Amino acid sequence: MYAALCYQSNFRAAHTLCSYVDQKQLLYAIQAEYMSGPLRRGFYDLLIALHLESFATTMEVCKNEYIIPLTQELKDLYEDEA
């Protein structure tokens, strides 16, 4: 559900879902030795979707974006010092 909401660019609703999954609960579920494999895999996927996937997707989308300074103040701010 989190991934589907992020895919629809509804990050506010997706991050609201994060409040229902406490970090301690998630880590406990992943480290529990008696949890079955498919269930543990589901918690791993949730961890990736909550914390890593949205960041990686944002970095991938923004990698070709550049700042074009329109004023001298911005030019000075982003000027190379080398």
URRA-V196981 format. One record per backbone hydrogen bond with DSSP energy under -1.0 kcal/mol. NH is the residue of the N-H (numbers start at 1). CO is the residue of the C=O. E is the energy in kcal/mol with one decimal. If there is no record, write none. Layout:
<<NH CO E> <NH CO E>>
This chain:
<<5 1 -2.4> <6 2 -2.4> <7 3 -2.4> <8 4 -1.4> <9 6 -1.9> <10 5 -2.6> <14 10 -2.0> <15 11 -2.6> <16 12 -1.3> <17 13 -1.3> <20 17 -1.4> <21 18 -1.1> <26 22 -2.2> <27 23 -2.5> <28 24 -2.3> <29 25 -2.3> <30 26 -2.0> <31 27 -2.0> <32 28 -1.2> <40 36 -2.4> <41 37 -2.6> <42 38 -1.9> <43 39 -1.7> <44 40 -2.2> <45 41 -2.6> <46 42 -2.0> <47 43 -2.4> <48 44 -2.4> <49 45 -2.5> <50 46 -2.6> <51 47 -2.2> <52 48 -1.8> <53 48 -3.0> <56 52 -2.5> <57 53 -2.6> <58 54 -2.2> <59 55 -2.4> <60 56 -2.1> <61 57 -2.4> <62 58 -2.1> <65 62 -1.6> <75 71 -2.1> <76 72 -2.5> <77 73 -1.6> <78 74 -2.0>>
